């Protein structure tokens, strides 16, 4: 996988996480973006060694939800 493909996957996943955060937690776009971009999960998504960037948005959102509710990524 080349760098452009990896960036596309991360950007698409991030977009979906933001939308799911807005929907489930009733956040504004700005609140949801801040939440996702400042999360522990986002740091892990950017670490290509974790492989989270090519997992589904649903899988990653479950991890984000856990982090938001309990203060850490599961």
C-alpha positions in Angstrom: 0.0 0.0 0.0 1.4 3.4 -0.9 1.4 6.6 1.1 -1.6 8.1 -0.8 -3.7 5.0 -0.2 -2.8 5.0 3.5 -3.7 8.7 3.8 -7.0 8.1 2.0 -7.9 5.3 4.5 -7.0 7.4 7.5 -8.9 10.4 6.2 -12.0 8.4 5.4 -11.9 6.6 8.7 -11.4 9.9 10.6 -14.4 11.5 8.7 -16.6 8.5 9.6 -15.5 8.7 13.3 -16.4 12.4 13.4 -19.8 11.7 11.8 -20.5 8.8 14.2 -19.4 11.0 17.2 -21.8 13.8 16.1 -24.6 11.3 15.8 -24.2 9.3 19.0 -23.0 12.1 21.3 -25.0 14.9 19.7 -21.8 17.0 19.3 -21.4 19.8 16.9 -19.0 19.3 14.0 -16.3 21.4 15.8 -16.8 19.4 19.1 -16.7 16.1 17.2 -13.5 17.0 15.3 -11.8 18.1 18.4 -12.8 15.0 20.2 -11.5 12.7 17.5 -8.3 14.6 16.7 -7.4 14.8 20.4 -8.2 11.2 21.3 -5.8 8.4 22.2 -7.4 6.4 19.4 -6.5 8.9 16.8 -2.8 8.7 17.9 -3.1 4.9 17.5 -4.7 5.2 14.1 -1.8 7.4 12.9 0.7 4.7 14.2 0.6 2.4 11.2 2.1 -0.4 13.2 -1.3 -0.8 15.1 -3.2 -1.6 11.8 -6.2 0.4 13.1 -6.2 2.6 10.0 -7.5 -0.3 7.9 -10.1 -1.6 10.4 -13.8 -0.6 10.0 -15.2 2.6 11.2 -17.6 0.6 13.5 -14.7 -1.2 15.1 -12.7 2.0 15.7 -15.8 3.8 16.9 -16.4 1.1 19.5 -12.8 1.9 20.8 -13.5 5.6 20.7 -16.8 5.3 22.5 -15.0 3.2 25.2 -12.3 5.9 25.5 -14.9 8.7 25.8 -16.9 6.8 28.4 -14.0 5.3 30.5 -11.1 7.6 29.8 -8.9 5.1 27.9 -8.9 3.0 24.7 -10.0 -0.5 25.4 
